[in-house]
C-alpha cells in the first residue's frame, strides 16, 4: 500500500509539473491544466454562474491543444445532467443530446466536424438522366467548421418526438418523387450536396424524360410510319 501511494503521488506530481496552472480535485486528480505555452490540456471542469436571468451550469470534458475533444457533459448547478456533446477539432461532431432539468429528452442533434487544416470534401457527381450512375467527383470547400449532418429530433412532453429533420452537409434533405407518374418517394435516391435534393428530381421534372401515358404510347406505336391524313372540319372556301 505504501508503494502504491508513493506511485500515485509521483504520477500526480509528474502531470502537474507539465502544467503552468492547474487545480487538484478532491480525489487528487490534476484538472484545468494550462501548459507552459498557456494552452488548455487534459481534463477540465468549467463553471458558468447564473447571469441576468440565464441559468448557470458546469461542464466537464477534455481539452486537446486548446480546443474541446471527445465527450463533454453539462450539468445544472444543482447537479442534473442537461447535455451530452461530442467534439472533434473543437467543433461539434456526431450525436448530441439535450435534456430538460427534469431529465426528459429535449433535442437530439447530429453534426459533422470539418478538419480546419483540410476544409474540403469530395462529393460524387451523378448523371442527370441516370441518377444511379456516378459520372465523376467534385472537390468542394466547406465554409463552416461544423455542419448539420444527419437526423435532428425535437421532443415534447413525455419524451414524444414532435418534429424530425434530415440534413445533408448543412442543407435540408428534400424528399422528391422518384417518377412523375407514380409519385413514390425514394428515400435512398442520391443526394446532391449543393442543393440537398435527390438527384432524381431533375429527371422526374424534365418534360423530355417524363413518362407518357400508356394510351399515348400505344397510339404512337400503331400509327408510326403512316402518312398523316387530312381531316375535313366542315369549313368552306379557299
Secondary structure, 3 states (H helix, E strand, C coil): CHHHHHHHHHHHHHHHHCEEEEEECCCCCEEEEEECCCCEEEEEEEEECCECCECCEEEEEEEECCEEEEEEEEEECCCCEEEEEEEECCEECEEEEEECCCCCEEEEEEEEECCCCCCEEEEEEECCCCCCCEEEEEEEECCCCEEECEEEEEECHHHCEEEEEEEECCEECECCECCCCCCCECCCCCEECCCCEECCHHHHHCCCCCCCCHHHHHHHHHHCCCCCCCCCCCCCCC
